[in-house]
Amino acid sequence: MPAPPAVDLPLELERLRALARTLARADADDLIQDAAAAAMAHPPATDRPIGPWLATVLRNRWRMDRRGAARRVAREDTTALPEAATPA
């Protein structure tokens, strides 16, 4: 069985920076960090190229963050107390 090809993870993550900036602007570094953590914790199968896999991880994380933010806003809107009426 042949050895898996060597991967330069920092180089691959640097290539993703443009995608992360396009998606998240100010939070791009957080997305890159999440993709790196995923790559180290659960790397793709050895027969899969890591670049496209990391791009998918990054996009999925961005979607999860957006869904979470939308849920948080909706939850806060439903639980917000009505402002007290000001006396006239």
C-alpha positions, 0 to 999 in steps of 0.5 A, a space after each residue: 500500500 503506497 504512503 499517503 502524499 505529504 500535505 503542507 497544512 499551513 499552505 493549504 490553509 493559506 490558500 483558503 484565506 480568500 474564500 474565508 474572507 469572501 464568506 466571513 470578512 472579519 471572522 475569516 481567521 476564525 473560519 480558518 482556525 476551525 478548518 485547521 482544527 477539523 483537519 487535525 481532529 478528523 482528517 479526510 480519507 487518504 485518497 481525498 485531496 485535502 484542499 477541496 475537503 478543507 474548502 467544504 469544511 470551511 463553507 459548512 462551518 460558515 453556514 453553521 455559524 450563520 444559522 446559529 446567529 439567525 436562531 439567536 436573533 430569533 430567540 432574543 426577539 421572541 423573549 425580549 420584554 416589551 419596552 415600558 410605556 413612557 408616561 405622557 
